[in-house]
Amino acid sequence: MPASKANQRAVNKYVKNNYDRVNVTMPKGKKDIIQVHATAQGESVNGFINRAIDHEMERDSQKRPLEPGDGADSIPTP
């Protein structure tokens, strides 16, 4: 059964108030490759991309910890 218009509005409002959106551009065909990979891992494309970002940020911080004054003080930690 499709969601009612009121339910769609409520979900859209919740998402707007609780999430940031990022538009990512990539070469044609890469989205399909990511979809296949994410599905194989048992997760959504969004979940996979967020996990990949978190992993790389953690890896980067182990290489060179962020220090006050280099912009790190304005980056919220999850």
C-alpha positions as CSV (number, residue, x, y, z in Angstrom):
1,M,0.0,0.0,0.0
2,P,1.5,3.4,-1.0
3,A,2.2,5.9,1.7
4,S,-0.3,8.7,2.2
5,K,0.7,12.3,1.2
6,A,0.6,13.2,4.9
7,N,3.0,10.3,5.7
8,Q,5.3,11.4,2.9
9,R,5.4,15.0,4.2
10,A,6.1,13.8,7.7
11,V,9.0,11.6,6.5
12,N,10.4,14.5,4.3
13,K,10.2,16.8,7.3
14,Y,12.0,14.3,9.5
15,V,14.8,13.8,7.0
16,K,15.2,17.6,6.4
17,N,15.5,18.2,10.2
18,N,17.8,15.2,11.0
19,Y,20.1,14.6,8.0
20,D,22.4,16.6,5.7
21,R,22.3,15.8,1.9
22,V,25.3,15.6,-0.3
23,N,25.1,15.4,-4.1
24,V,27.9,13.2,-5.5
25,T,28.9,13.2,-9.1
26,M,30.7,10.2,-10.7
27,P,31.4,8.8,-14.1
28,K,28.6,7.0,-15.9
29,G,28.3,3.4,-14.8
30,K,30.0,3.8,-11.5
31,K,26.7,4.1,-9.6
32,D,25.7,0.6,-10.9
33,I,29.0,-0.8,-9.8
34,I,28.6,0.7,-6.3
35,Q,25.0,-0.6,-6.1
36,V,26.2,-4.2,-6.9
37,H,29.0,-4.0,-4.4
38,A,26.7,-2.5,-1.6
39,T,24.1,-5.2,-2.2
40,A,26.8,-7.9,-2.0
41,Q,27.8,-6.5,1.3
42,G,24.1,-6.5,2.5
43,E,23.8,-2.8,2.7
44,S,22.3,0.2,0.9
45,V,24.3,2.4,-1.3
46,N,23.8,5.2,1.3
47,G,25.0,2.9,4.1
48,F,28.0,1.8,2.0
49,I,29.1,5.3,1.1
50,N,28.7,6.5,4.7
51,R,30.8,3.5,6.0
52,A,33.5,4.1,3.3
53,I,33.7,7.8,4.3
54,D,33.9,6.9,8.0
55,H,36.6,4.3,7.3
56,E,38.7,6.7,5.3
57,M,38.4,9.6,7.8
58,E,39.5,7.2,10.6
59,R,42.4,6.0,8.5
60,D,43.4,9.6,7.6
61,S,43.3,10.7,11.3
62,Q,45.6,7.8,12.2
63,K,48.1,9.1,9.6
64,R,48.1,12.6,10.9
65,P,45.9,13.5,13.8
66,L,43.9,16.7,13.3
67,E,45.1,19.5,15.5
68,P,43.5,22.7,16.7
69,G,43.9,25.6,14.2
70,D,44.0,23.4,11.1
71,G,40.2,23.5,10.7
72,A,39.6,20.4,12.8
73,D,38.1,22.5,15.6
74,S,35.1,23.3,13.3
75,I,34.5,19.7,12.3
76,P,32.0,17.9,14.5
77,T,32.8,14.4,15.5
78,P,30.0,11.8,15.1
